[in-house]
Amino acid sequence: MAFMGLNMRRRRARGRMLWRLAILIALSLVLWAGGLVWFASTIPNGVSDTKTKTDAIAVLTGGRGRLGVGFQLLSEKLAKKLFISGVYRGVDVNRLLELFQQKPEGLRCCLEIGHSADNTTGNAIETASWIRKNGFKSLRVVTSGYHMPRTMLEFRTVLSDVTLISHPVFTDHVKQERWWAWPGTSTLIVGEYNKYLLAWIRLKGQALQKTILER
């Protein structure tokens, strides 16, 4: 009888643990889904500032239309310099201008490229190093609209004393309006949201560790 009673108590304890775990998972999913809705609402649907001049423009490679927009902004003299972060090794300025059918006259002197970045964190670090080297105080950041929230999170961390203007780029294959109804776009935004969460957790952890070490 005692053995049966012990088994019964164990089953009840296991049941309570599984129930609590189910509740925790459900709450986590609700929070995650709420965060996804918030994140999607932060993705820009237009360029809010098209006129303000900055010391430099930074373009992050990896998405359609970004470089074309960067070249256009430079040609409109919205900045003194254009920095392209994350360019494949072996591609130099002349080759880049040739690939994008840009005339080198008036652009070669104002264009610099970086080869060390292979992700958004690397883009921020590489661009920040270039900004510090040149003593610039303002920067227009060019990347895809869906990529902008995470980009600005990373850039504001390493360039907190630099004025940053976001300049999102939009393409037809990303359907931001009713994004949940488009499988390709919803997959893209969910993936970007998860990356944003990981970046936010990492940066908060680093800030907390720094605070603890400084005490």
N, C-alpha and C positions, 0 to 999 in steps of 0.2 A: 504493500500500500504506500509506504513511504517513497519507494522508487517511482511509483506511478505519479505521486504528488509532485515529486521533483521534476519529472518529465513534463508534467502539465505546466508548472511554473516556468520552465525553460521555453516551452512553446509560446506561452503568453508574453514572456520577455522578448522573444524573437519577433513575435507578431507586432508588439509595440515598437520595436526598433525599425522593422520594415515599414510600418505606418509612418513613423517620423521621417524616415528616409524618403518615402513617396511624397510627403508634404514638402520636404526641403527641395526635392527635384522639381515639383510643381511650381513652387515659389520662384525658384531660379529661372525656370522657363518663362514665367510671367514677367519677371524683371528683365530678362534678356529680350523678350518680345517688345516690352515697353521701351527699352533702350534702342531697339532697332527702329521703332517708329520715330523716336526723337532724332536718331542719327540721320534718317532719311530726310527729316525736315530741315536739317542743318546743311544739306547739300545745296549749294547755290544753283539757282536757275537762270542766272544772268550775271553780267559783269557790273558791279555796283559803281566802280570808279574807272572811267576810261580816259580821264584827262590829266590827273595828277602826275607830274614828272617825278622820277626817282633817280637816285644816283646810278642804279643798275637794275637789270632785269635778269632773273634766273629762270631757266626752263629746265624742267625735269623730263628726261627722256622716258619713253616707255608707253606712250599713248598717242593715238592719232591726232594730228592737227596741232600738236603743241609747238613744234619747231617753227611751223609756218606762222603761227601767231607771234612767236618771239621775234622772228625776223621782221614781221610787219610793224610791231611796236618799236623796234629799233629804228626802222626806216622812218617812222613818224617822229623820231627824236624825243621819245618819252623817257629816254635814259641815255647816259653816256656810254655804258658798256652792257654787253649781253654775255651772260655766263651760261653755258649748257653743261649740266651735271649728268654724269652717268653715261658718257659716250664710250662706245666700244673701243678697246685698245687697238691702235693701228690706224684709226680714223683721225686725220688732222683737220685743221680749219679749212684748208683748200678743198679737201675731199668732201667735207660736209657741205660747203657752199655749192660744190658741183652736184652732189646728190640731190639737193633741194633746189637746183636750178636758180641759184642766187648769184648775181654779179658781184665779184669780190670788191669792186671799187666802192670805197666808202664803208664797207662792212668788215673787211679783214682786220683793220686796226682796232675795231670796237668789239671784236668777238674773241672770247676765250672759252676753252673747253676743259672739262675735268674727266678723268678716266677711272678714278678710284671707287666711285660709288656704285653699288649694285642693288641698293634698296633705298627706301625713303629715309631711313635713319642716316644712311651713308650720304644721300643727297644733301641733307641738312648739315651734316658735319663738313662735307666737302665745300659746300657753298659758304658756310660760316667762315672757314679758313680763308677762302678767296676774298670775302668781304672785309675781314680783319686786315689782310695783307694790303688791300687797296684803301683802307680807311673810309669806306663808304658808310653812310648813316641811314640810307633808305633803299628799299628793295621791292620791286614788283615780282611776285611769284607766279609763274605760269605752269599750270598742270591741269589735268582733266577735272571736270566739276566733281565727279564722284570721289576723286582722290584728294580734293582740297581740304576737307576737315582734318584728315590725318597728317597731311603735309604741313598745314599751319600749326598743328599741335607740336610737331617735331621742330619746325623752324622757330616758333616762338620760344622754345626751350633753350636753343643755342644762340638765338639772336634777340634776346630780351631787350636790348638797348638800341635795336635798329627798328625803324618804322617799316612795317610790312604791309603791302597792299596785295590782296589776292586777285588774280586774273584767271578765272576758270575758263577752260576750253570745252566746248560741247560738240558732240558728233551725233549723227543720225542713228547710229546703231545702239546708243544708250537712250532708252525711253524713260526719262525721269518722271513724266506725268503718268500716273497710275502704274508705277514701276512694278508693283506686285503682280500685275497681270501679264507681264512679259518675262518668260522664264530666263532668258539670257540676262536681262537687266537685273532681275531679282537675285539671281545667283551672284552677279557682280557686286551688288550693293550689300548683300549678306556677307560675302567674303570680305569686303572692305570694312564693314562694321566690326567683324571679328578681329581684323588686324588693328583697327582703331582701339578696341578694348585692350588688346595685348600691349599696344604701345602706351596707352594711358596707365595701365598697371605697372609697366616697366618704369616709366618716367616718375610716377608717384613713389615707387619703391626707391628709386635713386635719390629723389628729393628727401625722403624720410631718412635714408641712410646717411646722407650728407648732414642733415640736421642733427642726428645722433652723434656723429663724429665731431661736430663743431662744439658740442656741449662740454 
